[in-house]
């Protein structure tokens, strides 16, 4: 049985932040029936969501039972390291594991080499400060990642799919 893929699929501001300092998301455009930025197709490939505690708390304000259709795992650094959980999930049978952030969790998964693909949807808004896409690792795609595909949507939204170059040395 091949390991499941972990996909970091997330929106970020043009300058690399996933939320404002107070976890605000009002700057994000809302998908609609005509333009969902590929989310419906992606979500159909997912059966498991891993997210940080703060991301979970924000998600609860947006919908009654966030991600109810998926196996959900909420990680908090106050209760332990999320890496063993994600390693175990990868070894189980199933579909794609959606890593939904936040920044600290994204950094932890990058450092542990547990992310297989990143789909970053850049919104043409500059926040100038906030929650960095990769937590303490910053706002830029780390070295060793190769752009596989890039799509431009209405309004200047750019979605880039990244994979880790097999020839590159893993590590941050």
C-alpha positions as CSV (number, residue, x, y, z in Angstrom):
1,X,0.0,0.0,0.0
2,X,1.6,3.3,-1.1
3,X,1.6,6.1,1.6
4,X,-1.1,8.7,1.4
5,X,-0.2,12.2,0.2
6,X,-0.3,15.2,2.4
7,X,-1.3,18.3,0.5
8,X,-0.9,21.7,1.9
9,X,-3.8,23.5,0.1
10,X,-4.2,27.0,1.4
11,X,-4.8,30.6,0.4
12,X,-2.3,33.3,1.2
13,X,-2.0,37.0,0.6
14,X,0.3,38.2,-2.1
15,X,3.0,38.8,0.5
16,X,2.6,35.4,2.1
17,X,0.3,35.6,5.1
18,X,-2.6,33.2,5.7
19,X,-4.5,35.5,8.1
20,X,-4.3,38.8,9.8
21,X,-2.6,38.9,13.3
22,X,-6.0,38.4,14.9
23,X,-6.8,35.4,12.6
24,X,-9.0,37.5,10.3
25,X,-9.9,36.2,6.9
26,X,-12.2,39.0,5.7
27,X,-9.6,39.8,2.9
28,X,-10.3,36.4,1.2
29,X,-12.6,36.3,-1.8
30,X,-15.5,33.9,-1.4
31,X,-15.7,31.1,-3.9
32,X,-18.9,31.0,-5.9
33,X,-20.6,28.6,-8.3
34,X,-18.8,30.1,-11.3
35,X,-15.3,30.3,-9.6
36,X,-14.4,28.0,-6.8
37,X,-10.6,28.0,-7.5
38,X,-10.6,24.3,-8.0
39,X,-11.8,23.6,-4.4
40,X,-14.7,21.2,-5.3
41,X,-12.4,19.0,-7.3
42,X,-9.7,19.0,-4.6
43,X,-12.1,18.4,-1.8
44,X,-13.5,15.4,-3.7
45,X,-10.0,13.8,-3.5
46,X,-9.7,14.3,0.3
47,X,-10.9,12.2,3.2
48,X,-8.9,13.6,6.0
49,X,-8.2,17.1,7.2
50,X,-5.3,18.1,9.6
51,X,-5.3,21.6,11.0
52,X,-4.0,23.7,13.9
53,X,-6.2,24.6,16.8
54,X,-6.5,28.3,15.9
55,X,-7.5,27.3,12.3
56,X,-10.1,25.0,13.8
57,X,-11.4,27.8,16.0
58,X,-11.8,30.1,13.0
59,X,-13.4,27.4,10.9
60,X,-16.0,26.9,13.6
61,X,-17.1,30.5,13.2
62,X,-17.6,30.0,9.5
63,X,-19.8,26.9,9.5
64,X,-21.8,24.9,12.0
65,X,-19.8,21.6,11.8
66,X,-16.5,22.4,10.0
67,X,-15.4,19.7,7.6
68,X,-18.0,17.2,8.8
69,X,-17.5,14.9,5.8
70,X,-13.9,14.3,6.6
71,X,-11.8,12.5,9.2
72,X,-10.7,15.6,11.2
73,X,-7.6,16.1,13.3
74,X,-6.9,19.3,15.3
75,X,-3.4,19.7,16.4
76,X,-2.1,22.0,19.2
77,X,1.5,22.5,20.2
78,X,0.4,22.7,23.8
79,X,-0.8,19.1,23.7
80,X,2.1,17.6,21.7
81,X,3.9,17.2,18.5
82,X,1.7,16.6,15.4
83,X,4.4,14.8,13.4
84,X,3.7,11.3,14.8
85,X,0.0,11.7,14.0
86,X,0.6,12.7,10.4
87,X,3.2,9.9,9.9
88,X,0.6,7.4,11.2
89,X,-2.2,8.9,8.9
90,X,0.1,8.7,5.9
91,X,0.7,5.0,6.6
92,X,-3.1,4.2,6.7
93,X,-5.2,3.5,3.7
94,X,-7.2,6.3,2.4
95,X,-7.3,9.3,0.2
96,X,-5.5,12.7,0.3
97,X,-4.7,14.2,3.7
98,X,-5.5,18.0,3.5
99,X,-3.1,20.0,5.6
100,X,-5.0,23.2,6.2
101,X,-2.6,25.1,8.5
102,X,-1.9,27.3,10.4
103,X,1.6,28.6,9.9
104,X,3.2,26.8,12.9
105,X,1.8,23.4,11.8
106,X,2.8,24.1,8.2
107,X,6.4,24.8,9.3
108,X,6.4,21.6,11.5
109,X,5.3,19.4,8.6
110,X,7.8,21.0,6.3
111,X,10.7,20.4,8.7
112,X,9.6,16.8,9.1
113,X,9.4,16.3,5.3
114,X,5.8,15.2,5.6
115,X,4.3,17.5,2.9
116,X,4.1,15.9,-0.6
117,X,2.5,18.7,-2.5
118,X,1.7,22.4,-1.9
119,X,-1.2,24.2,-3.6
120,X,-0.9,27.9,-2.7
121,X,-3.6,30.3,-3.9
122,X,-2.2,33.8,-3.8
123,X,-4.8,36.5,-3.4
124,X,-3.8,39.9,-4.8
125,X,-3.9,41.7,-1.4
126,X,-0.9,42.8,0.7
127,X,-1.5,42.4,4.4
128,X,2.1,43.5,5.3
129,X,1.8,41.5,8.6
130,X,-0.1,38.6,10.0
131,X,0.3,34.9,10.3
132,X,3.1,33.8,7.9
133,X,2.3,30.9,5.6
134,X,5.2,28.9,7.0
135,X,5.1,30.1,10.6
136,X,8.6,30.8,11.9
137,X,10.0,29.8,8.4
138,X,8.4,32.8,6.9
139,X,6.4,33.6,3.8
140,X,8.4,32.3,0.9
141,X,8.3,28.8,-0.6
142,X,11.3,26.9,0.9
143,X,14.2,25.8,-1.3
144,X,13.9,22.5,-3.1
145,X,10.3,22.9,-4.1
146,X,9.5,23.0,-7.9
147,X,6.6,24.8,-9.5
148,X,4.5,22.2,-11.3
149,X,1.5,24.2,-12.4
150,X,0.2,27.7,-12.2
151,X,-3.3,28.9,-12.9
152,X,-4.5,32.5,-13.0
153,X,-8.1,33.3,-12.1
154,X,-10.3,36.3,-12.4
155,X,-9.2,39.2,-10.3
156,X,-5.5,38.4,-10.3
157,X,-5.8,35.3,-8.1
158,X,-2.8,33.0,-8.8
159,X,-2.8,29.3,-7.8
160,X,0.5,27.5,-7.9
161,X,1.1,23.8,-7.3
162,X,4.5,22.9,-5.9
163,X,6.2,19.5,-5.5
164,X,9.4,18.7,-3.8
165,X,12.2,18.1,-6.3
166,X,13.3,14.5,-6.0
167,X,16.9,15.4,-6.6
168,X,17.0,18.2,-4.0
169,X,18.1,17.5,-0.4
170,X,15.2,17.7,1.9
171,X,15.6,20.0,4.8
172,X,14.9,23.6,5.8
